[in-house]
Amino acid sequence: MTRGRFITLEGGEGAGKSTQVRDLAAALRAHGLEVVETREPGGSDGAEAIRALLLTGAADRWSPRAEALLFAAARADHIEKTIRPALDRGAWVLSDRFLDSSRAYQGMGELSDADILALHDVGSGGFLPDRTFILTLPEAEAEARANVRDGGEADRIGGRDRAFHQRVAQAFTRFAAEDPVRIRPIDASGDPAQVTARLLEAIRDLLA
């Protein structure tokens, strides 16, 4: 049996990741593939329990180190319980966020990128996606989309200040430059169907 493929969608708030996971999954199913849609933090029973801890409460509920450890624990369970079993039976897995979000959101302050990667090595054996797409939008458009989506009420991480989210965007840009084989930027502007078409074109080699 051929192993499945693991594709992750990354980007800042309002980039359209959830929409594209859903629409890309539908397009891949039309190709006759089994597709598992998932998300981070979450995607398994244990990881969903941790998600509730991470995304609710006051902005200072967790220290940066505690937050990074919680994300790493959720990811370890997600991989073990959901991602690897699906890949082993030949399914494709599409995830709304994965390791690179932890690198961008948690690995640029008290903790470094190397710290986040070390946690991932311990918790998940360094497991990486086959391909990662970073959905990119102009800052103003992303903010407008996020406000419509959240009704002005963001979670404790999404609600951080503009400077924080600008640093996140810069981190994603750096990751794509450093690892262009795995990590590729995708223009997320325009109609969602156009964005899905761009994603399909960018995985054409994996479908061959």
N, C-alpha and C positions, 0 to 999 in steps of 0.2 A: 504494500500500500504506500502511495506517495504521501510524504509528509505535507501537511498544510502550510500555509503562509501566514505570517504574523505582521500586520500592518498597523501602525499607530498614527493618529492624527494629533498634532500639537498646535499650540498658538496661544495668544492672549485671550482675554475675556471678549466675547462677542464675535469671534472669528468664524463661527459657524461649524465647529467641530462635531457637535451632536447631530446636526442636520446632515452633514456629509457622511458620518458613520452610517446613518440610516439609509441615505440614498445610494451610497456606494455599495452597501450590503445588498440592496435590492437589485442593483445592476449586476453584481457578481452572481447572485442567485439565478438571474436570467441566463447566465452562462452555464448553469447546471451545477454550481458549486454549493456545498454546505457552508454557511457563513454564521459565525457566532459574533454577536455585537456585545461589547462590554465597555467598561469605563473604569477610570481611576480618579480618586480612591474608590474602591469597590470592586464589583465583579465576582465576588464569592461571598458566602455567608459571613465568614470572619472579616473579610475586608469591608463589607458593607457596615458591619458594626463599628469598625474603626472610622469609617467615613463620617458617621454621625458624630463621633467625638471630635474629628478634625475640623468639620465645617460649621459647627454650631458653637455658640458661646461668645464670650468677649474676645476682642482682637488679641489680647495678651493671655489667653487661656493656657497656651503652651509656650514654653521656651523654644527657641529655634532648634536646639538639640532634641528635645522631646518630640517636637513636630516631625523632624526628619526621621527619627526612629519609628514613629507611628506610620509614616508613609512607607518606610522600608518593610515594616511588618505586614501591612496591608498588601503590599506588592508580592511579598513572598507567598502569602496564602492565595492570592489571585492567580499567580503562575502555577502553583501546585494543584489547585483545585479546578481551575477553569481553562487556563491557556494551554498548558502542556497536554492535557487529555484531549482537547479539541484538535490540536495540531497532530497528535499521534494517530488520530483516526482519519486524518486527511482533510479536516475542515480548515477554512480560512478564518482567522480571528481579526476583527477590527476593533481597536480600542480607542476610546475618547480619552486621551492622555495616557502617559506611561512614564518611564524613567526620566525622559528629557524635561518633563514638567518639574520633577523634583530638583533636577539640576538647575533649572532656570529660577524656580521660586524659592528653594531652600539653600541653594549652593552659592550664594553671592553675598553673604553677610558674615555672621559669626562662623558659619561653616563654609568650606570651599567646595569647588566642583570635585576635587579629589576626595574629599570626605564623603560626599554623596555617592560617588562611584565605589568607594570602599565599603559603604553600607550595603550597596547593591551586590557587591561581590560576596559579602558574608551572607546576606539574606536570600539571594536568588542566584548565586553562582555566576554572576555577570551576564545573565541571559539577556539577549538583545533582539529587537524586532528585525524582520527581514528588510523592512523599509519604513522610514518615518517621514511623514509629510508635515511641514510647518505651514499652516494657513496664515497668510499675511494680508493685512488690511491697513489702510491709513488710520492713524490713531483716532481721529475724529469719528470716522465711520464705525470703527470698532466700539467706541464708547456709546454711540447712539444705539447700535444693535444691542449692546449689553443692557442698556437702560430699558429698552423695550422688552427684552427677554425677562429681566428681573423685576420689572415694575418699580425700579429705583431701590430695591432691597437686595443687595448682594450678600453672599455668604462671608464668613470672617476672613477669608483669603482674597476673594474677588473684590471685597470692599476696601482694600488697602489703597493708599494714595497714588496719585498719578505718577509720581517719581518712581515708586516701586514698580508699577506696571511698565514704565519706560525701560527700566533696567531688565525686566523680564524679556521684553521684546529684543533688546540688544543681546541678551544671552542666547536666545534662539537663533539670531542671525549669526552669532559666532559659532554655534554648534554646527550649523549648515556649512559654514566655510571650512571648518576643521574636519568634517567627515562627510564630504559630498557624495560618497557612494551610498551610504545608508540614509542620510538626512537631506531632504530636498524641499526647498520652499515652493509653495503653490499659491498663486494669486487667488485670493478668496473673494474678490470683488465681483459684482454682477449677479446675474440670476443663479440660484443654487444649481440648476441643471448644467449651466456652463462650468461651474466649479467641479461638479461630478465628472463631466467629460474630461477636464484637465487631469483629474486624478486617475481616471481609467487609462488615459494615454500614458501616464507616468508609471503604471504598473503593467503595461502591455508585455514587457519582457518576462514578467513573472507568470503571465497567463499562457505563454507559449508552451 
